[in-house]
């Protein structure tokens, strides 16, 4: 069983929905505006991050902050981001349950052409019932594993549309009759595909259909367990998989100052939004609450590092090595300040360490 190999990659998770990944009344305002997202993406590109990603959200969690209640649409926003950047991979998110694979194939091809071959797609099989129920799009007849069966057929068709001139298909969920889609993507061999499912079923889908998985456990030990499971599953299929995790970074001039900032954010916890999130995310197939939902009880929805840039550098090295990761997707309370500091004082050290 191999641990992470190859080049480490670093990216940013854009604040496409209000509030970002800290459910607090005390954080700097993230308003889900295109201006904020564009500025963050341009800095990320300038400092040399490898990828820029945005999620997709159709309904927020309520509470005093109305957390994630305001959000832009991922693919169209990333088309604008593609024009504003030069080098980083541009990863948009699509929910398989909401859009036909032939439509998505052309959307991501368009993003690939706009970006000059930098397009990526985050495939979400659909876990948040509230979001889909509001538009009559939740398939009551499909359980967790069934939604992955659907996603497998969906992903196969997206890829086939990128490869073939004419597609005929008669499957469990889709029927294509001489379906065509031109032009083809410009990236080689195709746009980059990722998935963030981390159940064993989700990891099997990811390993067999995409290039990378994004994971996050409730603890570092849990994240390592999932990372190793992903690689073990990949070995079963005689292939490899890239494994990434998220990290929220809170900088301070001293470690004590950063710790005080973290405490201040925690004091502003929007419990109403956390409760809304728990209701929306529901329970996983194994009866456990979602990782993000569990973490959100502590205000921060992801793994968090805090301290001076030097301290954060060491903590990120520990996260990557300790959890056997291929890289990190970074998150910030203030993206302009955070990315600028990360680019000057952390990223060079990470690149040198993992060179």
C-alpha positions in Angstrom: 0.0 0.0 0.0 1.6 3.2 -1.1 1.4 6.5 0.6 1.3 9.8 -1.3 3.8 10.1 -4.1 4.6 12.7 -6.8 4.3 16.5 -6.7 2.4 18.0 -3.8 -0.3 20.4 -5.0 -1.9 23.4 -3.3 -5.1 25.1 -4.0 -7.9 27.4 -2.7 -11.5 26.8 -2.0 -13.3 30.0 -3.2 -15.9 31.7 -0.9 -18.7 31.1 -3.4 -21.3 31.0 -0.6 -21.6 33.6 2.1 -19.8 33.0 5.4 -17.3 30.6 3.9 -16.3 27.6 6.1 -16.6 29.3 9.5 -20.1 29.4 10.9 -19.7 32.6 13.0 -21.1 36.1 13.5 -17.6 37.3 14.2 -15.7 36.5 11.0 -14.7 39.1 8.3 -17.6 39.4 5.9 -17.6 36.9 3.0 -20.6 38.0 0.9 -20.5 35.4 -2.0 -19.9 38.3 -4.4 -18.2 37.7 -7.7 -15.8 40.6 -6.8 -14.6 38.8 -3.7 -14.2 35.5 -5.6 -12.4 37.0 -8.5 -10.0 38.9 -6.3 -9.2 35.7 -4.3 -8.7 33.7 -7.5 -6.4 36.3 -9.1 -4.2 36.3 -6.0 -4.2 32.5 -5.9 -3.1 32.4 -9.5 -0.4 35.1 -8.9 1.1 33.3 -5.9 1.4 30.1 -7.9 -1.4 27.9 -6.5 -2.0 24.8 -8.5 -5.8 24.8 -8.5 -8.8 27.0 -7.8 -12.0 25.3 -6.8 -15.6 26.3 -6.1 -18.4 24.2 -4.6 -22.1 24.4 -5.6 -24.9 25.2 -3.1 -28.6 25.5 -3.7 -29.9 26.2 -0.2 -28.4 27.6 3.0 -28.6 26.7 6.6 -30.5 29.7 8.1 -29.5 31.0 11.5 -28.7 34.6 12.3 -26.0 34.7 9.5 -28.1 32.9 6.9 -25.0 30.8 6.3 -24.6 29.7 2.7 -28.0 31.1 1.9 -26.4 33.3 -0.8 -24.2 31.7 -3.4 -23.2 32.0 -7.1 -23.5 29.1 -9.6 -20.2 27.3 -9.9 -19.6 26.6 -13.6 -20.6 30.1 -14.8 -18.6 31.7 -12.1 -15.5 29.7 -12.9 -15.8 30.7 -16.6 -15.3 34.3 -15.4 -12.5 33.1 -13.1 -10.9 31.4 -16.1 -10.7 34.7 -17.9 -9.2 36.4 -14.8 -6.4 33.8 -14.3 -3.6 32.3 -16.4 -2.1 29.2 -14.8 -4.1 27.4 -12.1 -6.5 24.6 -12.8 -10.1 25.8 -12.6 -12.4 23.2 -10.9 -16.2 23.7 -11.0 -18.8 21.6 -9.2 -21.9 19.9 -10.6 -24.5 17.8 -8.9 -25.2 14.7 -11.0 -28.9 14.6 -10.0 -29.6 18.1 -11.5 -28.1 18.2 -14.9 -28.0 15.8 -17.9 -24.5 14.5 -18.6 -24.6 15.6 -22.3 -25.3 19.2 -21.1 -22.5 19.0 -18.5 -20.1 17.6 -21.1 -20.6 20.7 -23.2 -20.5 23.1 -20.2 -17.1 21.8 -19.0 -15.8 21.6 -22.6 -16.7 25.3 -22.8 -14.9 26.0 -19.6 -11.9 24.1 -20.9 -11.8 26.2 -24.1 -12.1 29.5 -22.1 -9.3 28.5 -19.7 -7.0 27.0 -22.4 -7.2 23.5 -21.1 -7.3 24.2 -17.4 -10.9 22.9 -16.6 -11.7 20.5 -13.9 -15.0 19.1 -12.6 -15.9 18.2 -9.0 -18.7 15.5 -9.3 -21.2 15.5 -6.4 -23.6 12.5 -6.3 -26.0 14.4 -4.0 -26.2 14.1 -0.2 -28.2 17.1 1.0 -31.9 16.3 0.6 -33.2 19.8 1.5 -31.4 21.3 -1.5 -33.0 18.9 -4.0 -36.4 18.5 -2.3 -37.2 22.3 -2.8 -37.1 21.8 -6.6 -38.6 18.3 -6.7 -35.3 16.7 -7.7 -34.6 14.3 -4.8 -34.9 10.7 -6.1 -36.8 8.9 -3.2 -36.2 5.6 -4.9 -32.3 5.9 -4.8 -30.4 5.3 -1.6 -26.8 6.3 -1.0 -25.4 3.4 -3.1 -28.0 4.0 -5.7 -27.0 7.6 -6.1 -23.4 6.4 -6.8 -24.7 4.0 -9.4 -26.4 6.9 -11.0 -23.2 9.0 -10.8 -21.2 6.2 -12.4 -23.5 6.1 -15.4 -23.6 9.9 -15.6 -19.8 10.2 -15.4 -19.3 7.5 -18.0 -21.5 9.4 -20.4 -19.7 12.8 -19.8 -16.4 11.1 -20.6 -17.9 9.4 -23.6 -19.3 12.6 -25.0 -15.8 14.1 -24.7 -14.3 11.2 -26.7 -16.7 10.0 -29.3 -18.4 11.7 -32.3 -21.7 9.8 -31.8 -23.0 8.2 -28.7 -25.7 5.6 -28.4 -26.4 4.4 -24.9 -29.2 2.4 -23.1 -28.6 2.2 -19.4 -30.5 2.1 -16.1 -30.8 5.9 -15.9 -30.0 7.4 -19.4 -30.8 6.7 -23.0 -28.8 8.5 -25.6 -29.6 8.1 -29.3 -26.9 9.3 -31.7 -26.0 12.0 -29.2 -23.3 14.4 -30.4 -21.2 17.1 -28.7 -18.6 19.2 -30.5 -16.1 20.7 -30.0 -14.2 18.3 -27.8 -12.2 19.5 -24.8 -8.7 20.9 -25.4 -7.1 19.4 -22.3 -5.2 16.2 -22.6 -6.5 13.5 -22.1 -9.6 15.3 -20.8 -10.7 17.8 -18.1 -9.5 16.9 -14.6 -12.2 15.0 -12.5 -12.5 14.9 -8.7 -15.0 13.7 -6.1 -15.3 14.2 -2.4 -17.2 11.1 -1.4 -15.4 9.3 1.5 -17.6 6.4 2.3 -16.0 3.2 0.9 -18.7 3.2 -1.8 -17.8 6.8 -2.6 -14.1 6.1 -2.7 -14.7 3.1 -5.1 -16.6 5.5 -7.4 -13.8 8.1 -7.1 -11.0 5.6 -7.8 -12.7 4.1 -10.8 -14.0 7.3 -12.4 -11.9 10.3 -11.4 -8.3 11.6 -10.9 -8.4 12.6 -7.2 -10.4 12.4 -4.0 -10.9 15.2 -1.5 -11.3 13.8 2.1 -11.6 15.0 5.6 -12.0 13.1 8.8 -13.2 14.2 12.2 -9.6 13.8 13.5 -6.2 13.5 11.9 -6.3 9.8 12.6 -9.6 9.5 10.8 -8.3 11.4 7.8 -5.3 9.1 7.7 -7.6 6.1 7.8 -9.7 7.4 4.8 -6.5 8.3 2.9 -5.2 4.8 3.3 -8.5 3.3 2.4 -8.6 5.3 -0.8 -5.1 4.0 -1.8 -6.1 0.5 -0.8 -9.1 0.6 -3.0 -7.0 2.0 -5.8 -4.6 -0.9 -5.4 -7.5 -3.3 -5.7 -8.2 -1.9 -9.2 -4.5 -1.7 -10.1 -4.5 2.0 -10.3 -3.5 5.1 -8.3 -5.5 8.0 -6.8 -4.5 11.5 -5.7 -5.7 12.3 -2.2 -6.3 15.9 -1.0 -7.8 17.4 2.2 -8.9 20.9 3.2 -7.4 23.2 5.8 -8.7 26.5 7.1 -5.7 28.8 7.9 -5.9 31.5 10.6 -2.8 33.7 10.6 -1.6 35.9 13.5 1.6 37.9 14.2 2.0 35.6 17.1 0.6 32.1 17.9 -1.2 33.6 20.9 -2.9 36.3 18.7 -4.0 33.6 16.2 -5.4 31.5 19.0 -7.3 34.6 20.3 -8.8 35.1 16.8 -9.9 31.5 16.7 -11.5 31.9 20.1 -13.3 35.1 18.9 -14.7 33.3 15.9 -15.9 30.4 18.2 -17.6 32.9 20.5 -19.6 34.1 17.5 -20.9 30.6 16.6 -24.2 30.7 14.8 -25.8 27.7 16.5 -29.0 28.2 14.5 -27.0 27.8 11.2 -25.3 24.7 12.6 -28.6 23.1 13.5 -29.8 24.0 10.0 -26.7 22.4 8.5 -27.2 19.2 10.6 -30.8 19.0 9.3 -29.7 19.5 5.7 -26.8 17.1 5.8 -28.7 14.5 7.7 -27.1 11.2 8.5 -24.7 9.2 6.4 -25.6 5.7 5.3 -23.7 4.2 8.3 -25.7 6.3 10.8 -23.0 8.8 11.5 -23.4 12.5 11.1 -21.4 14.2 8.3 -17.9 15.3 9.0 -18.6 18.9 8.2 -21.7 18.9 10.3 -19.8 17.4 13.3 -16.9 19.9 12.9 -19.3 22.8 12.5 -20.4 22.4 16.1 -17.0 23.8 16.9 -17.6 26.7 14.5 -14.9 25.6 11.9 -16.3 23.3 9.2 -12.8 21.9 8.2 -9.5 21.0 9.7 -7.9 24.2 11.0 -4.4 25.5 11.5 -3.7 28.7 13.4 -0.5 30.7 14.3 2.3 32.7 12.7 3.1 31.8 9.1 6.0 29.8 10.4 3.8 27.8 12.7 1.2 27.2 10.0 3.9 26.0 7.7 5.0 23.4 10.2 1.4 22.4 10.9 0.6 22.0 7.2 3.7 19.8 6.7 2.4 17.7 9.6 -1.0 17.4 8.1 0.3 16.4 4.6 2.8 13.9 6.0 0.8 12.6 8.9 -2.3 12.0 6.7 -0.4 10.8 3.7 -1.8 13.5 1.4 -0.9 14.7 -2.1 -1.8 18.3 -1.2 -4.1 20.7 0.5 -6.9 23.0 -0.5 -6.7 26.1 1.6 -9.5 28.2 3.1 -9.3 31.6 4.9 -11.4 33.9 7.0 -10.1 36.8 4.9 -9.0 35.6 1.5 -7.1 38.7 0.4 -4.9 38.9 3.5 -4.8 35.1 3.9 -3.7 34.2 0.4 -1.2 37.1 0.3 0.5 35.9 3.5 0.3 32.3 2.4 2.0 33.2 -0.9 4.8 35.1 0.6 5.5 33.2 3.8 4.1 29.6 3.6 3.9 28.3 0.0 7.6 28.8 -0.8 8.5 26.7 2.3 6.0 24.0 1.4 7.3 23.8 -2.1 10.9 23.6 -0.9 10.1 21.0 1.7 8.2 18.7 -0.7 10.5 19.3 -3.7 
